[in-house]
């Protein structure tokens, strides 16, 4: 009497499991890319946006005494690259090319002008004013004209974005763009232009009030 021997299934080696899991991850990633580019799929699985924000709350009010006399518009191309030690860029690393556009205002703080800084002659036909030098305001990034040109990320960075609360964060390149725009404004002659415009504004104002001579200087 013969007894059939049932063959036990072979166990998959550990390295094969790793390769299989890695292949599944790639399949999922590539499938997502294909779904994103296939015509009609985007409309089928499209998302709708609903603004459920609450009302804006007034936190504080501050009186302004400065005269914004000039404004400059700047654009900078930020190329930010992050590398990991001992790992190739294809595995861990990122590079973002970002175009940042923003404005910087130059102003004269008229609130610092005291009574000793204004001199008027007896017949009120001549006036002399001493004002503080013009200063630069904080750069303001324009979100409507700032955008990422390209993003290159390693495999681990892409996987990390899947579990991130903000996978499209561009805060690092935005901060760099603001810093470069501020540095460019310092060498643009914007404050000189602001002082010239402030002088013209005050001369026109005081002459309309009957002053024939108006002298404006800057400095402490």
Long-range contacts (C-beta under 8 A, 24 or more apart in sequence): 25-159, 29-158, 65-109, 65-110, 65-111, 66-107, 66-108, 66-109, 66-110, 66-111, 67-107, 67-108, 67-110, 67-198, 67-201, 68-105, 68-106, 68-107, 68-137, 69-106, 69-107, 69-108, 69-134, 69-193, 69-194, 69-195, 69-197, 69-198, 69-201, 70-105, 70-106, 70-134, 70-190, 70-191, 70-193, 70-194, 70-197, 71-103, 71-104, 71-105, 71-106, 72-103, 72-104, 72-106, 72-185, 72-188, 72-190, 73-101, 73-102, 73-103, 74-101, 74-102, 74-103, 74-104, 74-139, 74-181, 74-184, 74-185, 74-188, 75-99, 75-100, 75-101, 75-145, 76-100, 76-177, 76-180, 76-181, 76-184, 77-149, 78-173, 78-176, 78-177, 78-180, 80-172, 80-173, 80-176, 84-154, 87-154, 87-156, 88-154, 89-152, 89-154, 90-154, 90-155, 91-154, 91-155, 91-156, 92-154, 92-155, 92-156, 92-157, 93-153, 93-154, 93-157, 94-151, 94-152, 94-153, 94-154, 94-157, 95-150, 95-151, 95-152, 96-148, 96-150, 96-151, 96-152, 96-170, 96-172, 96-173, 97-148, 97-149, 97-150, 97-151, 98-146, 98-147, 98-148, 98-149, 98-170, 98-173, 98-174, 98-176, 98-177, 99-146, 99-147, 99-148, 99-149, 100-141, 100-146, 100-173, 100-174, 100-176, 100-177, 100-178, 100-180, 100-181, 101-141, 101-142, 101-145, 101-146, 102-139, 102-140, 102-141, 102-142, 102-146, 102-177, 102-178, 102-181, 103-139, 103-140, 103-142, 104-136, 104-137, 104-138, 104-139, 104-140, 104-181, 104-182, 104-185, 104-190, 105-136, 105-137, 106-134, 106-135, 106-136, 106-137, 106-185, 106-190, 106-191, 106-193, 106-194, 107-134, 107-135, 107-137, 107-194, 108-132, 108-133, 108-134, 108-135, 108-194, 108-195, 108-198, 109-135, 124-210, 124-211, 125-210, 125-211, 125-212, 125-213, 126-211, 126-212, 126-213, 126-214, 126-215, 127-206, 127-211, 127-213, 127-214, 127-215, 128-215, 128-216, 128-217, 129-202, 129-214, 129-215, 129-216, 129-217, 130-216, 130-217, 130-218, 130-219, 131-195, 131-198, 131-216, 131-217, 131-218, 132-218, 132-219, 132-220, 133-191, 133-195, 133-218, 133-219, 134-191, 134-192, 134-194, 134-195, 134-198, 134-218, 135-191, 136-182, 136-185, 136-186, 136-190, 136-191, 138-182, 139-178, 139-181, 139-182, 139-185, 141-174, 141-177, 141-178, 141-181, 146-174, 146-177, 148-173
